[in-house]
Amino acid sequence: MNDTVKVASLPHPLSWETAPADFAQSDDGALRMSAAPRTDFFVDPRGQVNMTNSARLLFRPDERFMLRAQARGDLVATYDAAVLMLYVDDRHWAKLCLELSPQGQPMIVSVVTNGASDDCNSVVLDEAAAYLRVAGFGNAFAFHYSLDGAVWHFVRYFGLQQTSGLRAGFSVQAPVGDGCTITFMDIHYGAEALADLRSGV
């Protein structure tokens, strides 16, 4: 596995923070990543869970940016997920997930960590496929999802207490299972700020 990965639509090569169980890149730039068993990023406020070992493929974005990708997942076990991630260090990060719920349903989930993690379930989906988008505004960020890549739905707006050295990119997780495989495709990046958080575009 190469240390860096180039995607034509991204301004810089991506680097592995933690390597996945398996990885492949197709000719059209799609990324296929497999999570190793019992991998996750979550810092429980009660101290019961502290996992920071999920595979992460990251690059340094502009101060204002938008990163989006269509994610499709072979989600097998509870909390298996495709992830768009923002990462500063193990106590300052955020992720937008296409995740399998305890009820066996794919759904949109987000986690923001400033010392400890929160955990927010947003909406149940009919299938394990969705467009995920993160928008950066300097010290603030927004998460959105879309079913068609055209109409976007607001998930959350938040800040990170530390942003120096911020990286953005892709992750996969399998916190309680034996692994899952995710494909990220139709990857797009722009060095521009999102004009309206809740406009749907």
N, C-alpha and C positions, 0 to 999 in steps of 0.2 A: 504494500500500500504506500503510495507516494505521500510525502509529508505535506505537500500543498496540492490544491485542486483549483483549476481554472474554469470559470464559467463565463462565457462570452459577454453576458449581460451585466456582470458585476465588475466594478472598477479595479479591484485588487484580487489576487489569489486568496483562497481560503486556506486556513491551516487547522490541523487537528489539535484540539486541546486534549481530547481523549478519543482514541480510535474506536470504531464500532467493531462488531463481530465480523461484519462483511461489508464491502462497499464496491459499487460499480458506477461508472458514468457512461451514459449512452451518447451517441453521436450528436443528438439534438440538445445536449447539455443537461438532461434529466439526471438526478442523483438518486441512487438506490442504496439505502442504508439499513443495516440490520442491527438491532440492539442486542447487546449481550444480556444474559439472565441477571435479574436483580440489579438493574441499573436505573438511576433516577436522579433528579435534582430537587430536593425538598429539605427545608430546615424547619422542623416542627416547633411552633411556639411553646409547646409543653415539653420539648426536649425528648420526645419519644422516638423521633425519627431524625436522622441526620445523614442524608445520602447526597453525595456530590460526585457521582461517578458515571453519569450518562455520557454517551458519545456526543461530541460537539465539534462542528466544522464551522469556523468563524473567520470574519475579516473585519477590518477597521472601517466603519462607515463615515460619511460626512457628518457634520454637526446637525444638519437638517437633511432628512432622507426619507425615502419610502422603499421598503423591501417587501415583495410579495412572492408567493409561490402556490401552486396547486399541490395539495398533499393527498395522497391515497395510501391507505394503510391496510396491511394484513394484521388487523388487531385481534389478538387471540385471548389474552388474559386481561383481567381488570387493571386499569391504569396504563396499559400499552398506549403509546402515543407518538404521533408526529408533532414536531415542535419547531416553531420559530423562536429563537432565543436572543436575548440581550444579556451580555455578560461583562461584568467588571472584575469581580472576584467572587469567592464562594459565599459571601454574605451580601452581595449586591448584584442582583440579576433579576430577570423577568422572563417568562415564557408564555407563549400562546400555543395551545395544544388542540389537536384533533385526537381525542382520547376515548378509550372504551370505559364506560361507567360501570359501577358495581352491578347495575341492572342489565348489563350486556348490551348497552346501546352506545353508538358513537355520539359524541357530543363535543361542544366547544368549551374548553376549560382554560382559565388563565391563573397564573401565580406571579405575585410580585414579592420580592425578598429585599428588605432593608434590615439586615440583621437576622430576622426570622421571617418565615414565609406566611403569606395568606394563601387561600385556596378558594377559587370562585368558579362554580359551574354556571354556564350561560344558557345553552340551548341544545336540545336533542336533535340529531340529524337522522335522515332516513338511511344513509349509507356512510361508510367510512371514507368520505371524500369531501374536500372543501378547499377553497382558496383562503389562505391566511395572509394577513398583512400587518406589518409594524411600521409606524410612522414616528420619526424622531424630530423633536423640536429643541434640540440642545439639551436641557436638563429634564425635559418632559417627553412623554411618549404616549402613543395610542395604539390599541389593538383593534382590528376589525376582521370579520370573516365574510365570505361571499360564497354563494352556491354556483354562480355562473361567471365570476370574474368581472362583472359589470356593476351590479348593485351590491353595495357593501353595507354591512350591519355593524354598528358600534358595539364593542365589547367593554372597553374600559380606557380611561385616561388616568395617567399616574406619573409619579416622579421616582427617580432613584437618588438616594442620598449621596452616592458617589457615582461620577460618570467619567472620571479621568481614565483613559485607556479602554473605553467602551468598545466592545466588539459585538457584532451581530452575525446571525447565521442560522444554522440548522442543527437539530438534535433529534435523537430517538431514545425512547426509554421503555423499559419493561420491569417495573418495580417489583412485581410479585411473580412474574411469569418467567418462562424459559427463553423469551426473545420474541421479537416481531420484526417485520420488514416494511419499510416505508419508502415510497417514491415521491420525490419533490420534482415537479416539472413546471413548465411555463414560468420560469423564474425571471422576475423583472426588478430593476433597481433604478431609482432616480434621486439625484442630489437636489431635492426640492422639498419644501414643507407642504404638508397637506393643508389645503385652504380652509376646509370646514370639517370639524370633527364628526358631525352628525348629518351630513348632507346625503350620504348614501353613495357618493361617487369616489 
